[in-house]
Amino acid sequence: MQPSKSSSNRFPKRWLLGSLLAPLALLTLASGLPTHGAPQHKKPPTAPQRFKNIKVLKNLPADQLIPVMEKINASLGVRCDFCHVINPNHTGFERDDKPTKGIARQMIVMTQSLNAHYQILGKQASCYMCHHGHPQPEINPPQQMMPPPGGRGTPQR
């Protein structure tokens, strides 16, 4: 039995249509254009995409910037205006007028470097490690924790 003309003609047309559509589908996927039925996985904006004058935390998702700033505030026992200029209309955060903002950037870079290159606390080094809730890092242990002079006794409490 011979195939009918209509069925033998369909195969080349289907093959031709498929060979034209497949590259088009690949181009659509490669270009990032939306396709029907494909889930949209949009990356959240980074801090510099939402906030002005971000110089250090460039890869941080924007929705994590304020929680990170709050953690820094708690670690140093300060408020936002310790580093930031805050105008009465709640603007000015991007300004670099205060030297403490530049120092904070250096300290963030130092902490990032510690976490990237050393196994300190499971790569969880933070501002609190040195500041203990004070604006200046604590260099010496508290006096009540010091051993008595000339002895190796138990620390005073």
QUISULFEN-V258278 format. One record per residue. N is the residue number from 0. RES is the residue in three letters. PSI is psi as a letter, one per 30 degrees, with the letter a starting at -180 (NA if undefined). Layout:
N,RES,PSI ; N,RES,PSI
This chain:
0,MET,k ; 1,GLN,k ; 2,PRO,k ; 3,SER,l ; 4,LYS,e ; 5,SER,e ; 6,SER,e ; 7,SER,f ; 8,ASN,f ; 9,ARG,e ; 10,PHE,e ; 11,PRO,e ; 12,LYS,e ; 13,ARG,e ; 14,TRP,e ; 15,LEU,e ; 16,LEU,e ; 17,GLY,e ; 18,SER,f ; 19,LEU,e ; 20,LEU,e ; 21,ALA,e ; 22,PRO,e ; 23,LEU,e ; 24,ALA,e ; 25,LEU,e ; 26,LEU,e ; 27,THR,e ; 28,LEU,e ; 29,ALA,e ; 30,SER,f ; 31,GLY,g ; 32,LEU,k ; 33,PRO,k ; 34,THR,l ; 35,HIS,k ; 36,GLY,f ; 37,ALA,k ; 38,PRO,k ; 39,GLN,j ; 40,HIS,i ; 41,LYS,k ; 42,LYS,k ; 43,PRO,l ; 44,PRO,k ; 45,THR,l ; 46,ALA,e ; 47,PRO,f ; 48,GLN,f ; 49,ARG,f ; 50,PHE,l ; 51,LYS,k ; 52,ASN,h ; 53,ILE,j ; 54,LYS,f ; 55,VAL,e ; 56,LEU,h ; 57,LYS,e ; 58,ASN,f ; 59,LEU,k ; 60,PRO,k ; 61,ALA,e ; 62,ASP,f ; 63,GLN,f ; 64,LEU,e ; 65,ILE,e ; 66,PRO,e ; 67,VAL,e ; 68,MET,e ; 69,GLU,e ; 70,LYS,e ; 71,ILE,e ; 72,ASN,e ; 73,ALA,e ; 74,SER,e ; 75,LEU,f ; 76,GLY,h ; 77,VAL,l ; 78,ARG,l ; 79,CYS,e ; 80,ASP,f ; 81,PHE,e ; 82,CYS,e ; 83,HIS,k ; 84,VAL,k ; 85,ILE,j ; 86,ASN,l ; 87,PRO,f ; 88,ASN,g ; 89,HIS,h ; 90,THR,l ; 91,GLY,f ; 92,PHE,e ; 93,GLU,f ; 94,ARG,k ; 95,ASP,h ; 96,ASP,f ; 97,LYS,k ; 98,PRO,f ; 99,THR,f ; 100,LYS,e ; 101,GLY,e ; 102,ILE,e ; 103,ALA,e ; 104,ARG,e ; 105,GLN,e ; 106,MET,e ; 107,ILE,e ; 108,VAL,e ; 109,MET,e ; 110,THR,e ; 111,GLN,e ; 112,SER,e ; 113,LEU,e ; 114,ASN,e ; 115,ALA,e ; 116,HIS,f ; 117,TYR,l ; 118,GLN,i ; 119,ILE,j ; 120,LEU,h ; 121,GLY,h ; 122,LYS,h ; 123,GLN,h ; 124,ALA,k ; 125,SER,l ; 126,CYS,e ; 127,TYR,f ; 128,MET,e ; 129,CYS,e ; 130,HIS,e ; 131,HIS,h ; 132,GLY,g ; 133,HIS,k ; 134,PRO,e ; 135,GLN,k ; 136,PRO,k ; 137,GLU,k ; 138,ILE,e ; 139,ASN,l ; 140,PRO,l ; 141,PRO,k ; 142,GLN,e ; 143,GLN,f ; 144,MET,f ; 145,MET,k ; 146,PRO,l ; 147,PRO,k ; 148,PRO,k ; 149,GLY,g ; 150,GLY,l ; 151,ARG,g ; 152,GLY,a ; 153,THR,k ; 154,PRO,k ; 155,GLN,k ; 156,ARG,NA
